[in-house]
Amino acid sequence: MANVSNVSFRIDSDLKAQADTLFSQLGMNMTTAFNIFLRQAVREGCIPFNITINTPNSETIAAMLETERLLSDPSTKRYDVEDALKELKS
């Protein structure tokens, strides 16, 4: 068996629950997800994703919320590319 170490840290309960759900959908547990993250960080020699302080402004947040609302509304009209072009030309 490989030499293993335990790591313990605190995270927000809601964040943990959301992460558990996501990782489960991806077919893994939290330990596997963290091992993937750590291996990738070591392999690349950095955090394996961009970390920025850029936050969306209120207009962008409103647009994102509106998009989420429309995507979850079954009565929202959906288009494929050809239908959208036809409607734009009419």
Sequence and secondary structure as in RCSB ss.txt:
>XXXX:A:sequence
MANVSNVSFRIDSDLKAQADTLFSQLGMNMTTAFNIFLRQAVREGCIPFNITINTPNSETIAAMLETERLLSDPS
TKRYDVEDALKELKS
>XXXX:A:secstr
            HHHHHHHHHHHHHTT  HHHHHHHHHHHHHHHTS SS        HHHHHHHHHHHHHHH TT
S    HHHHHHHHH 
